[in-house]
Amino acid sequence: MSSEQKKKPSIAVFKFASCDGCQLSLLDAEDELLAVVGAVEIAYFPEGSRSMRKGPYDIALVEGSITTHQDAERIQQVRRQAKTLVTIGACATSGGIQALRNWQDVGEFIRLVYATPQFISTLKSSTAIAEHVPVDFELRGCPINKHQLIELLSATLAGRKPNIPSYSVCLECKRKGNVCVAVARGIPCLGPVTQAGCEALCPAYDRGCYGCYGPMETPNTASLTSQFRILGQTTPEISRAFRGFNAWAWQFRKASEECEHK
């Protein structure tokens, strides 16, 4: 390894329980990555490189949630090797869609699905990386926005704060000139409480927001729940709306559980 390579900040990408969609978003950012790759060393990325270098690393990008005892141990090792740890995607930042298991009996699922349940070793819950180790930054999305990822990497390398929005999807709708699906069509929409980043993809096609980017900063979920009831949504329907890709994010979790107890 040349002295020039040694001076470059190193990046490692790790996968836990996930669908690989966020890593694919990184691979899909080929043109944008060219400017970044020249300034960094991709030291560890099993899905995108044959060359694997051992840590420590300057930046670790972590996809996926913690669902097994082995994962819980491995994330501790990753944290020790990384100067900066960034979680990417709904699984890593809030437990992902697999966190729906957290409200159910996992043992029963295993008995119903697997012929030999005794071979399955898993935790009762699917949890975010931040519930196990300190995290320096969380990048939301299911999957993440590749442009936000490039911004995050560029900002981290430059030593500045990433310019990632914390406002809601509603602002993106306004900027695109979308007609509000909730007001105009009576369609339940999580846009008012969901962080921007998708460019209001679903509302642009007359569909309510599913909350892919998780809760925005200070979301008023109680007010949205009341609005859903006005639109004729039942308690189970409202609870399910909050229990999507980011079900275990505490703001959405609280909203779904409060809804059920009213």
N, C-alpha and C positions, 0 to 999 in steps of 0.2 A: 504494500500500500504506500503510495507516494505521500510526501509531506503535505502536498496540496489537498489530498483527500482527507488526511487526518484533521485538517483544520475545518473541514466542512461539518456543520451540525448534522448529527445522525438522526434518522427517523426510523422507527420500528412500528409495525402494524400487527396487532394481536386480535384474535378472534375467540369469542366465547359463544354462548348459546344464541344463535342468530341465523338469518337466512343468507348472509353474505352480501345483501343489497347495498350496504353502505361502503363496503370495500369495492364493489363494482362501480359505485359512483366515483370513487377515487380513480379507478382504472379508466372510467369514461371521460375523465378530465384530461385527456392526453395533451391537447393543444395548450391548455392553461398550465399544465404541469411542466411543460418544457422550460418555462421561465424559472420555475421553482427548483426543478431537479438539478439545474446547473449550480445552484447555491447550496444544495444539501446532498447527503449520502443516504440512499435508501438502504439501510443496513439490514433490515429484517422485514420481509413481506412475503410469506409463503404463497399467497395467492397471485403475486405479481412478479416474483423474482426467484431465480434458482440459487442466488448467492445469499447465504445467511451468516451474518456476523453476530457474535455474542455481545451482550451489553458491557458496560452501561450505554444508554442512549440519551440523546438530548431531548427528543420528543417521542412519546409513545402514543399512538392512536389506538384506542381500544373499542372494538365492536362487540356487542353481545351482552347478555345478562349472566348472572351467577345462578346456576341451577344445580350444581353438584358440589360435593365436598372437595373434589379435585380442583374444580374451578375456583373455589374459595381460597385454596392454598396457592394456586398458580397466580391469581391476581396480586397476592402479596409479593410474590417474586417479581412480577412485572413492575410494581410500584417501586421496589428497591432498585431496579435497574434504570428507572426513568427519571430524568431531571424534571421534565414537565409531562404530566399525564392528561390526555384529552380523551373524553368519551364521545363517541360518535354514534348517533342514531337512537331511536326510541328504546331499543333493547338495553343499551348500555346506560341510558340516562334515566329510564323509568321501569325497567323490567320487561318491556315489550309486550306483545300480544300474549306471550306465554305466561304472563303474570296473572291471567285469568284463573290459573290453577290456584292462586293464593286464597280464593274464596271457596275452594272445593276440597274434597278428600282425595289427595293425590294417590294414596294407597288404592282407592277404589278404581281410579283410572288405570293404574298399573295392572290390577287384577283383570280388568275387562279387556285390555289391549294385548298384553303379552302372555304367551303360552307358559313361560317360566318366569313368573314375577320375582322369584328370589335372585335372579341374575341382575335385576335393575337396582342401581344405587343412585338415588336422587334426593335432593332437598325438597321439603314440603312447599317451598316458595321459590319464585323467580324474582330476583331483586337487582336493583341498579348497582353499578360499580361503586358509586359514591357511598353505598351502605356498608362497604367493606374496606375501602382505602380512601385517603384524601385525593380529590380530583381537582385539577387546576382550571379546567374549562369543560363545559358541556355543550356539544353541538347537537341540536335537536333535529328530528325529522325521521320519516319512515318512507323512503330512505332520506338521507341528508341531501342538502342542496350542494352540488359540487362547487358552485361559485363561493358559497359560504366557507367551504372547506379550504379553498385556495386563499381566501381572505384571512382565515384563521392561521394558516401556515405562514403566510407572508407577514402578518402582524406579529406572530410569535418570534419569527426570525429577526424582525426589525425592533423587537422589544417594545412594541406599543400595544394598546388595547384593541382587540378585534372589533371591527364595525359590524356587529351582528345585531339585527333588530330585536327588540323585546316587546314591541307593540303587537296588536292583534291582526288577524287576517282581514278584518273589516277595512283597515287602511289600504291594504293591497287591492281589495275590491273597488274602493273609491278611486284609486289611481288608475285602474283599468277601465273604469266606467261601467262596471257590472251593475245590473239591477239587483237589489237585495232580494235573495230568494225567500228569506223569512217574511219580509214585509209585503212583497209583491205576490208571492205564490204560496205563502203559508207553509213553507218547507222548514222543518227543524234544522238549525245550523249551529255548529259549535264555533263558528268564526269569531264571535265576539270575545271568547275566552281562550282562543288558540293563538299561539305565537306565529308570527308571519314567517315566511320562508318558501312557501310553495307557489307564490305568485297567484294565490286564490284560484288554483286549478279547478277544484270541484265546483265552486259557485259560478265560474265562467261557463260551465256546461249545465247550469240550472240544477245543480245538486248541492245539498247542504254540506258544509265542512265536516269532516270526520275527526278532526283533531290530531292529524298526523304529527304535527310539530309540538304537541304537548301544550301545557298551560302557559299563557302569556304572563307577563309580570303583573301581579295583583289582579287576577281574574275575578270577576263578580259572578261566580257560578250560581249563587242563590237567586240572583235576578234572572239569569238565563233559565234556571229551572222553572221559575214562575212563568216566564214567557212560553216555555215548552208546554206547560199546562194550558195556557190560553189557546195554544195551537191545537189542543186536543190530545196531547201525548199522555199516555198512561204512565203510572209509576214504573213498571218494568221497562217500558220503552225509554224513559228518561235515564234510568239507571244504566241500561245497556249503552246508551249514547256516550256516557262518560267512560264506560269500560271498553275502550277500543285499544288502539295501539299504545296508548300511554296510560292505561288503566291504573297502574300503581304509582303514578305521579301523585303526590299527596293531595294536591288541590282537586284533581279529578276523583281520586279515591274517596275523599271526604264528601264531595258532592253526591256521588253515587250512593254512599252509605246513608247520608242524611236524607236523601230522597226516599229510600226504602223504609226509614223509620218514621216518616210523617204520614 
